[in-house]
């Protein structure tokens, strides 16, 4: 099965959720409100990206009995995908930085 591509926002959401998990040592989970503020995006855009990631098994959206999203956390597959993305972005940044260093 082919791996589905992720949008730039979806990649950023995975990376942000992974860093948040590491920062809080897994004791808290992020909310739609926090994500909307962190990314300066409207709730609909964030919700669509989160539902897509949830359908792919990369995160879980916890809901209240009324169906309102209350919290978001990464699954094991989501942590793995975010770690790969973080490694890729770090490698790209290092490559960019070293390519601009003048050779003596």
C-alpha positions in Angstrom: 0.0 0.0 0.0 1.3 3.4 -0.9 2.0 5.9 1.8 -0.4 8.9 1.6 1.2 12.3 1.3 0.7 14.8 4.0 0.0 18.5 3.6 2.4 21.1 5.0 -0.1 21.8 7.8 -0.5 18.1 8.6 3.3 17.7 8.9 3.5 20.8 11.1 0.7 19.5 13.3 2.4 16.1 13.8 5.7 17.8 14.6 4.0 20.3 17.0 2.1 17.5 18.8 5.3 15.5 19.2 7.2 18.4 20.7 4.3 19.1 23.0 4.3 15.5 24.2 8.0 15.6 24.8 7.7 19.0 26.6 5.0 17.8 29.0 6.3 14.2 29.3 2.9 13.0 28.0 0.9 14.4 30.9 -1.2 16.7 28.8 -2.8 16.7 25.4 -3.4 19.5 23.0 -6.8 21.0 22.2 -8.2 22.4 19.0 -8.1 25.9 20.6 -4.4 25.6 21.3 -3.6 24.3 17.9 -5.6 27.1 16.2 -3.7 29.7 18.2 -0.3 28.0 17.6 -0.8 27.9 13.8 -2.9 31.0 13.3 -5.5 29.0 11.3 -9.2 28.9 11.5 -10.9 26.0 13.3 -12.3 24.5 10.1 -8.9 24.2 8.5 -7.3 22.7 11.7 -10.3 20.3 12.1 -10.1 19.0 8.5 -6.4 18.3 8.9 -6.9 16.6 12.2 -9.7 14.4 11.0 -7.5 13.4 8.0 -4.6 12.5 10.3 -7.0 10.6 12.6 -8.4 8.6 9.7 -4.8 7.6 8.8 -4.3 6.4 12.4 -1.7 9.0 13.3 -3.6 10.7 16.1 -6.7 10.3 18.2 -9.2 13.1 18.8 -10.9 12.7 22.1 -14.5 13.8 22.1 -17.0 14.8 24.7 -20.4 12.9 24.9 -21.8 15.6 22.7 -19.2 15.0 20.0 -17.1 18.1 20.6 -13.4 17.6 20.2 -11.7 18.1 23.6 -8.1 16.9 23.1 -5.7 15.5 20.6 -2.8 13.1 21.0 -0.5 11.1 18.7 -0.7 7.4 18.3 2.5 5.3 18.2 2.3 5.5 14.4 1.9 9.3 14.7 5.0 9.6 16.9 7.0 7.5 14.4 5.8 9.6 11.5 6.6 12.9 13.4 10.0 11.6 14.3 10.7 10.9 10.6 9.5 14.4 9.6 11.6 16.0 12.3 14.7 14.1 11.2 14.0 15.1 7.6 13.6 18.8 8.4 16.7 18.8 10.6 18.7 17.1 7.8 17.4 19.7 5.3 18.3 22.6 7.6 21.8 21.2 8.2 22.3 20.7 4.5 21.1 24.3 3.8 23.4 25.7 6.4 26.5 23.7 5.3 25.9 24.6 1.7 26.1 28.3 2.5 29.4 28.0 4.5 32.3 29.4 2.4 35.2 27.0 2.0 38.5 28.4 3.3 
